[in-house]
């Protein structure tokens, strides 16, 4: 279902901002939720990452704010990166309304954020921990009584252990308010929270219409645990993505994978919770603005990366939950674009994958790792494509004529081609252990001994700490 933004009952200043950012047609989640929000109804909205949820709540919220000078808005997000992204978008939408959304999150000066709130507290975007600090102080937000509250990425807040913080924040909020809950998935605990904080909500579920991520081609490769890094290198050689994210389960894995990829010649950035805020921002900005880049990140740090041209997502290891898997692969195939999600799978993780992917879909493949010959062929094809797109420099002809005086044309060509392959495809193809073909949907579980395996139907036996996964 698509609908032009011009058909919504927005004020002229908001319409001008929508035109400024180049929005023409609303996405399905926007088209279905905006009218309900404008009618001041509580909302439970379920849709995949990248479906346009931020605009779905920001635009009608700002419209309601413009209608009532006493109105205020609170947006709660699980991570600082997502808070920054939401605040940035809301600033774009509200610039003609003379509203300056205030951003508050952990890791930045408390005093600096107090000044933001004092300057304009009509719209506040923040993370649970820092918001709770503000509310608990009983002076910085004592007069802040939002009439509209948004919980963005609610399932991720639950995964990160923010449930008690959210409940505490809501204890400081007025009873009479409009509450919007947006999430990619709705676990049972989220449904319990909905009953506590929402009143007669309208449920909008767009996820069923894209149940198997139709725009995302999902590929699984079975590898030995010790060979995940060389397998990742081989896959990257084959696909040669212009912009991609490699997700790891822990910050230690991020550092290790990042170091390996840099050593073999890939243009790589990293992102995890132990980095300073300025370094994290630099990595995100460089990744967003570059034409060709590879980002290695943890799940938490990777949230809030608002980049629509990510062609590939790589799972260095299967994540800990189906919700996390949904969020990861949702980084690609965004806003109608096609994407590829590739997962390295070990034998012990097969039962976990069965919980994540319960039915065989046409866009899911279980594939062998690419061979050396296949990689070489793909690199040649890529070179040919790039050569055809390359513009000719004004000095190229003069330089070629000078080179031909001392070198044969064939030698010049071979040296230039060699230079390309050293730069663009410099890594040596690593020999890996051959594994048998995998069929997750028909294979039977194999158990040895009487004890519980590391992975079973209940998921991983041992998880790393919440801090380590940042």
C-alpha positions as CSV (number, residue, x, y, z in Angstrom):
1,X,0.0,0.0,0.0
2,X,1.5,3.3,-1.1
3,X,0.3,6.8,-0.6
4,X,1.7,10.2,-1.6
5,X,2.8,12.4,1.3
6,X,0.8,15.3,-0.3
7,X,-2.4,13.5,0.6
8,X,-1.7,13.6,4.4
9,X,-3.2,16.4,6.4
10,X,0.1,18.0,7.3
11,X,0.7,21.8,7.7
12,X,2.5,23.7,5.0
13,X,5.8,24.0,6.9
14,X,5.9,20.2,7.5
15,X,5.1,19.6,3.8
16,X,7.9,21.9,2.8
17,X,10.4,19.9,5.0
18,X,9.1,16.6,3.4
19,X,9.8,18.1,0.0
20,X,13.2,19.2,1.1
21,X,14.3,15.7,2.1
22,X,12.9,14.4,-1.2
23,X,10.1,12.2,0.1
24,X,7.3,11.6,-2.4
25,X,5.4,8.4,-1.5
26,X,4.9,7.0,2.0
27,X,6.1,3.4,2.7
28,X,3.5,0.9,3.7
29,X,4.2,1.3,7.5
30,X,4.0,5.1,7.1
31,X,0.8,5.0,5.1
32,X,-0.9,2.8,7.6
33,X,0.3,4.4,10.9
34,X,0.2,8.1,10.2
35,X,-3.6,8.5,10.0
36,X,-4.0,6.6,13.4
37,X,-1.4,8.8,15.0
38,X,-3.0,12.0,13.8
39,X,-6.2,10.7,15.4
40,X,-4.2,10.5,18.7
41,X,-4.5,6.8,19.0
42,X,-2.0,4.5,20.7
43,X,-0.1,2.4,18.2
44,X,1.7,-1.0,18.2
45,X,3.6,-1.0,14.9
46,X,5.5,-4.0,13.7
47,X,7.7,-3.7,10.7
48,X,11.1,-4.7,9.5
49,X,14.2,-2.5,10.0
50,X,14.6,-0.1,7.1
51,X,10.9,0.2,6.4
52,X,10.7,3.9,7.3
53,X,9.5,3.7,10.9
54,X,11.3,6.9,12.0
55,X,9.3,9.1,9.6
56,X,6.2,7.1,10.4
57,X,6.1,8.4,14.0
58,X,8.1,11.7,13.5
59,X,5.9,13.4,10.9
60,X,2.5,12.9,12.6
61,X,4.1,13.7,16.0
62,X,5.5,17.0,14.8
63,X,2.1,17.8,13.2
64,X,0.4,17.3,16.5
65,X,3.0,19.4,18.2
66,X,2.4,22.2,15.7
67,X,-1.3,22.1,16.5
68,X,-0.8,22.5,20.3
69,X,1.8,24.8,21.8
70,X,1.6,22.9,25.1
71,X,2.3,19.6,23.5
72,X,5.7,17.9,24.0
73,X,7.3,14.7,22.6
74,X,9.5,12.1,24.1
75,X,11.3,9.5,21.9
76,X,13.1,6.6,23.6
77,X,15.7,4.5,21.7
78,X,17.9,1.7,22.8
79,X,21.3,3.0,21.7
80,X,23.0,6.4,21.3
81,X,23.6,5.8,17.6
82,X,19.9,5.3,17.0
83,X,19.0,8.3,19.2
84,X,21.4,10.4,17.1
85,X,19.8,9.1,13.9
86,X,16.2,9.7,15.0
87,X,17.2,13.2,16.3
88,X,18.8,14.0,13.0
89,X,15.8,13.0,11.0
90,X,13.4,14.9,13.3
91,X,15.6,18.0,12.9
92,X,15.2,17.8,9.1
93,X,11.4,17.5,9.5
94,X,11.1,20.2,12.0
95,X,13.4,22.9,10.7
96,X,10.6,25.1,9.3
97,X,8.6,24.7,12.5
98,X,11.5,26.4,14.5
99,X,11.8,23.3,16.7
100,X,15.2,22.0,17.9
101,X,15.0,18.4,19.2
102,X,17.1,17.9,22.3
103,X,19.4,14.8,22.2
104,X,20.4,13.1,25.5
105,X,22.4,9.9,25.9
106,X,25.2,8.4,28.0
107,X,28.8,9.1,27.2
108,X,28.4,12.8,26.7
109,X,28.6,15.7,29.2
110,X,25.6,15.9,31.4
111,X,25.8,19.7,31.6
112,X,25.9,20.0,27.9
113,X,22.7,18.0,27.6
114,X,21.0,20.1,30.3
115,X,21.7,23.2,28.2
116,X,20.0,21.5,25.2
117,X,17.0,20.7,27.2
118,X,16.8,24.2,28.6
119,X,17.1,25.7,25.1
120,X,14.1,23.7,23.7
121,X,12.4,20.8,25.5
122,X,9.4,20.4,23.2
123,X,11.0,17.3,21.6
124,X,13.5,15.1,23.5
125,X,15.2,12.1,22.0
126,X,17.2,9.9,24.4
127,X,18.4,6.5,25.6
128,X,16.8,4.9,28.7
129,X,19.7,5.2,31.1
130,X,20.4,8.9,30.6
131,X,16.7,9.7,30.4
132,X,16.2,8.0,33.8
133,X,19.1,10.1,35.2
134,X,17.3,13.3,34.0
135,X,13.9,12.2,35.5
136,X,15.4,10.9,38.7
137,X,17.1,14.3,39.4
138,X,13.6,15.8,40.0
139,X,14.7,19.1,38.6
140,X,16.0,18.9,35.0
141,X,12.7,17.4,33.6
142,X,10.3,18.2,36.4
143,X,8.1,20.3,34.1
144,X,8.4,17.9,31.1
145,X,5.1,16.2,30.7
146,X,5.0,14.7,27.2
147,X,1.7,14.2,25.6
148,X,3.2,11.8,23.1
149,X,5.8,9.1,23.9
150,X,7.5,6.9,21.3
151,X,9.3,3.6,22.1
152,X,11.5,2.9,19.1
153,X,13.0,-0.5,18.5
154,X,11.2,-1.9,21.6
155,X,12.4,-5.4,21.1
156,X,16.1,-4.3,21.2
157,X,15.5,-2.4,24.4
158,X,14.2,-5.7,25.9
159,X,17.3,-7.6,24.6
160,X,19.6,-5.0,26.1
161,X,18.0,-5.3,29.6
162,X,16.3,-1.9,29.6
163,X,12.8,-3.2,30.6
164,X,13.1,-1.9,34.3
165,X,14.5,1.4,33.1
166,X,11.5,1.9,30.7
167,X,9.1,1.0,33.5
168,X,10.8,3.6,35.8
169,X,10.7,6.3,33.1
170,X,7.0,5.7,32.6
171,X,6.4,6.1,36.3
172,X,7.5,9.8,35.8
173,X,5.2,10.4,32.8
174,X,1.6,11.7,33.0
175,X,-1.1,9.1,32.8
176,X,-2.9,10.9,30.0
177,X,-0.7,10.6,27.0
178,X,-0.5,9.0,23.5
179,X,2.0,6.1,23.3
180,X,3.5,4.7,20.1
181,X,5.5,1.4,20.2
182,X,7.6,0.5,17.1
183,X,9.4,-2.8,16.8
184,X,10.7,-5.2,14.2
185,X,9.5,-8.2,16.4
186,X,7.0,-8.6,19.3
187,X,8.3,-11.1,21.8
188,X,5.9,-12.1,24.6
189,X,7.6,-9.7,27.1
190,X,7.0,-6.8,24.8
191,X,3.3,-7.7,24.6
192,X,3.1,-7.6,28.4
193,X,4.7,-4.2,28.4
194,X,2.1,-3.1,25.8
195,X,-0.7,-4.0,28.1
196,X,0.9,-1.9,30.9
197,X,1.6,1.3,29.0
198,X,-0.8,1.4,26.0
199,X,-4.5,2.2,26.0
200,X,-6.7,0.5,23.4
201,X,-3.9,0.4,20.9
202,X,-4.3,0.0,17.1
203,X,-2.0,-2.8,15.9
204,X,-0.3,-2.3,12.5
205,X,1.6,-5.3,11.3
206,X,3.6,-4.9,8.1
207,X,6.0,-7.7,8.9
208,X,3.6,-10.4,7.6
209,X,3.6,-8.8,4.2
210,X,7.4,-9.3,4.0
211,X,7.7,-12.4,6.2
212,X,10.7,-13.9,4.5
213,X,12.5,-10.6,3.7
214,X,11.7,-10.9,0.0
215,X,14.2,-8.2,-0.9
216,X,17.0,-9.9,0.9
217,X,18.7,-13.0,-0.5
218,X,19.8,-15.1,2.5
219,X,22.8,-17.4,2.0
220,X,24.3,-19.8,4.5
221,X,27.8,-21.4,4.4
222,X,28.7,-24.3,6.6
223,X,32.3,-23.8,7.9
224,X,34.5,-25.1,10.7
225,X,34.6,-22.8,13.7
226,X,38.4,-22.3,13.4
227,X,38.1,-21.4,9.7
228,X,35.5,-18.6,10.0
229,X,37.9,-15.8,9.3
230,X,39.5,-17.3,6.1
231,X,36.0,-18.3,5.0
232,X,34.9,-14.7,5.4
233,X,37.9,-13.5,3.4
234,X,37.1,-15.9,0.6
235,X,33.4,-14.8,0.5
236,X,34.4,-11.1,0.5
237,X,36.8,-11.8,-2.4
238,X,33.9,-13.4,-4.3
239,X,31.2,-10.8,-3.7
240,X,33.5,-7.7,-3.6
241,X,30.7,-5.6,-2.0
242,X,31.0,-1.8,-2.3
243,X,29.4,-1.2,1.1
244,X,28.8,-4.0,3.7
245,X,28.6,-4.7,7.4
246,X,30.2,-7.7,9.1
247,X,28.4,-8.4,12.4
248,X,30.2,-10.1,15.3
249,X,28.8,-11.3,18.6
250,X,31.4,-9.7,20.8
251,X,33.7,-6.6,20.7
252,X,36.7,-9.0,20.9
253,X,35.7,-10.7,17.7
254,X,35.2,-7.2,16.1
255,X,38.8,-6.3,16.9
256,X,40.2,-9.7,15.7
257,X,38.2,-9.7,12.4
258,X,38.9,-6.0,11.8
259,X,42.7,-6.6,12.2
260,X,42.6,-9.7,9.9
261,X,40.7,-7.9,7.1
262,X,43.0,-4.8,7.3
263,X,46.1,-7.1,7.1
264,X,44.9,-8.8,3.9
265,X,44.1,-5.5,2.2
266,X,40.4,-4.7,2.7
267,X,39.3,-1.1,3.3
268,X,37.8,-1.7,6.8
269,X,36.3,0.2,9.7
270,X,35.3,-1.1,13.1
271,X,32.5,-0.2,15.6
272,X,31.9,-1.4,19.2
273,X,31.0,-0.1,22.6
274,X,34.5,0.3,24.0
275,X,35.4,2.9,21.4
276,X,35.0,6.6,22.5
277,X,31.9,8.4,21.2
278,X,34.0,10.6,18.9
279,X,35.7,7.5,17.4
280,X,32.3,5.7,16.9
281,X,30.9,8.8,15.2
282,X,33.9,9.0,12.9
283,X,33.5,5.4,11.9
284,X,29.8,5.8,11.2
285,X,30.4,9.0,9.2
286,X,33.2,7.5,7.2
287,X,31.1,4.4,6.4
288,X,28.1,6.5,5.5
289,X,30.0,8.9,3.2
290,X,32.3,6.4,1.5
291,X,31.6,4.8,-1.8
292,X,33.4,1.6,-0.9
293,X,33.8,0.5,2.7
294,X,33.5,-2.5,5.0
295,X,32.3,-2.1,8.6
296,X,32.9,-4.7,11.3
297,X,30.5,-4.1,14.2
298,X,28.7,-5.6,17.2
299,X,24.9,-5.6,17.2
300,X,24.5,-2.8,19.8
301,X,27.0,-0.5,18.2
302,X,25.6,-1.3,14.7
303,X,22.1,0.0,15.6
304,X,21.2,3.4,14.3
305,X,23.4,3.1,11.1
306,X,21.0,4.9,8.7
307,X,22.6,3.9,5.5
308,X,20.3,2.8,2.6
309,X,23.0,1.6,0.1
310,X,24.4,-1.3,2.1
311,X,24.5,-4.2,-0.4
312,X,25.6,-7.0,1.9
313,X,25.4,-8.0,5.5
314,X,27.7,-10.8,6.8
315,X,27.1,-12.7,10.0
316,X,30.6,-13.8,11.2
317,X,28.6,-16.0,13.6
318,X,24.9,-16.6,14.1
319,X,23.5,-14.1,16.6
320,X,21.9,-15.1,19.9
321,X,18.2,-14.5,19.1
322,X,15.9,-14.5,16.1
323,X,15.1,-10.8,16.8
324,X,18.8,-9.9,16.6
325,X,19.1,-11.8,13.3
326,X,16.1,-9.9,11.9
327,X,17.7,-6.6,12.8
328,X,21.1,-7.6,11.4
329,X,19.9,-8.6,7.9
330,X,17.5,-5.6,7.9
331,X,20.5,-3.4,7.5
332,X,20.5,-4.4,3.8
333,X,17.6,-4.5,1.3
334,X,16.3,-1.2,2.6
335,X,13.6,1.1,1.2
336,X,12.9,-1.2,-1.8
337,X,16.5,-2.0,-2.6
338,X,17.8,-5.6,-3.0
339,X,20.3,-7.0,-0.5
340,X,22.3,-10.0,0.4
341,X,22.7,-11.5,3.9
342,X,25.4,-14.1,4.3
343,X,25.9,-16.2,7.4
344,X,28.8,-18.4,8.4
345,X,27.3,-21.4,10.1
346,X,29.0,-24.1,12.2
347,X,27.6,-27.7,12.6
348,X,26.6,-27.0,16.3
349,X,24.6,-24.0,15.3
350,X,22.2,-25.9,13.0
351,X,19.5,-26.4,15.7
352,X,19.7,-22.7,16.4
353,X,19.2,-21.8,12.8
354,X,16.1,-24.0,12.7
355,X,14.5,-21.7,15.3
356,X,15.5,-18.6,13.2
357,X,14.3,-19.9,9.8
358,X,11.4,-22.2,10.3
359,X,10.3,-22.6,6.7
360,X,12.2,-22.9,3.4
361,X,11.7,-19.8,1.3
362,X,12.7,-19.1,-2.3
363,X,15.2,-16.4,-1.3
364,X,17.1,-18.7,1.1
365,X,20.1,-20.7,-0.1
366,X,22.5,-23.1,1.5
367,X,25.6,-23.0,-0.5
368,X,29.2,-24.2,-0.7
369,X,32.0,-21.7,-0.3
370,X,33.1,-20.2,-3.6
371,X,36.1,-22.0,-5.2
372,X,39.3,-20.4,-6.3
373,X,38.3,-20.5,-9.9
374,X,35.0,-18.9,-9.2
375,X,36.7,-16.1,-7.3
376,X,39.1,-15.4,-10.1
377,X,36.3,-15.3,-12.6
378,X,34.2,-12.9,-10.5
379,X,37.3,-10.6,-10.1
380,X,37.8,-10.6,-13.9
381,X,34.1,-9.7,-14.4
382,X,34.4,-6.9,-11.8
383,X,37.5,-5.6,-13.5
384,X,35.8,-5.5,-16.9
385,X,32.7,-3.7,-15.4
386,X,34.9,-1.1,-13.7
387,X,37.0,-0.6,-16.8
388,X,33.9,0.2,-18.8
389,X,32.7,2.7,-16.2
390,X,36.1,4.5,-15.8
391,X,36.3,8.0,-17.2
392,X,39.4,8.9,-19.2
393,X,41.6,11.5,-17.6
394,X,42.6,14.4,-19.8
395,X,46.4,13.6,-19.4
396,X,45.9,9.8,-20.1
397,X,46.7,10.0,-23.8
398,X,49.9,12.0,-23.3
399,X,51.1,9.7,-20.6
400,X,50.3,6.6,-22.7
401,X,52.3,8.1,-25.7
402,X,55.3,8.7,-23.4
403,X,55.1,5.1,-22.0
404,X,54.9,3.6,-25.4
405,X,58.4,5.1,-26.1
406,X,60.0,2.8,-23.5
407,X,57.4,0.0,-23.1
408,X,55.4,-2.3,-25.3
409,X,51.6,-1.6,-25.2
410,X,51.0,-5.2,-23.9
411,X,53.5,-4.7,-21.1
412,X,51.8,-1.4,-20.1
413,X,48.4,-3.1,-20.0
414,X,49.6,-6.1,-18.0
415,X,51.2,-3.9,-15.4
416,X,48.1,-1.7,-15.0
417,X,45.9,-4.7,-14.7
418,X,48.3,-6.2,-12.1
419,X,48.2,-3.0,-10.2
420,X,44.4,-3.1,-10.1
421,X,44.3,-6.7,-8.8
422,X,46.9,-5.8,-6.1
423,X,44.7,-2.9,-5.0
424,X,41.2,-4.2,-5.4
425,X,41.7,-7.9,-4.9
426,X,45.0,-8.3,-3.0
427,X,44.2,-11.2,-0.7
428,X,45.4,-14.7,-1.4
429,X,42.7,-17.4,-1.6
430,X,42.9,-19.6,1.5
431,X,42.5,-23.3,1.2
432,X,39.6,-24.5,3.5
433,X,38.3,-27.8,4.7
434,X,35.7,-29.2,2.4
435,X,32.3,-29.7,4.1
436,X,29.2,-31.6,3.0
437,X,26.2,-29.9,1.5
438,X,23.7,-28.7,4.1
439,X,19.9,-29.0,4.3
440,X,18.8,-27.5,7.5
441,X,15.1,-28.2,6.9
442,X,15.4,-32.0,6.5
443,X,18.5,-32.8,8.5
444,X,18.0,-34.5,11.9
445,X,19.6,-33.3,15.1
446,X,22.6,-35.4,16.2
447,X,23.4,-35.7,19.9
448,X,26.4,-37.3,21.5
449,X,26.3,-38.5,25.0
450,X,23.6,-37.7,27.5
451,X,24.4,-34.1,28.3
452,X,23.1,-30.9,26.8
453,X,25.0,-29.7,23.7
454,X,26.3,-26.2,23.4
455,X,23.4,-25.3,21.2
456,X,20.0,-26.9,21.5
457,X,16.4,-25.9,20.9
458,X,16.6,-23.4,23.7
459,X,19.6,-21.6,22.2
460,X,23.2,-21.0,23.3
461,X,24.2,-22.5,26.5
462,X,26.5,-19.7,27.5
463,X,26.3,-16.2,26.3
464,X,28.9,-13.5,26.6
465,X,28.2,-10.7,29.0
466,X,26.0,-7.7,27.9
467,X,29.1,-5.5,28.2
468,X,31.2,-7.8,25.9
469,X,28.5,-7.7,23.2
470,X,28.6,-3.9,22.8
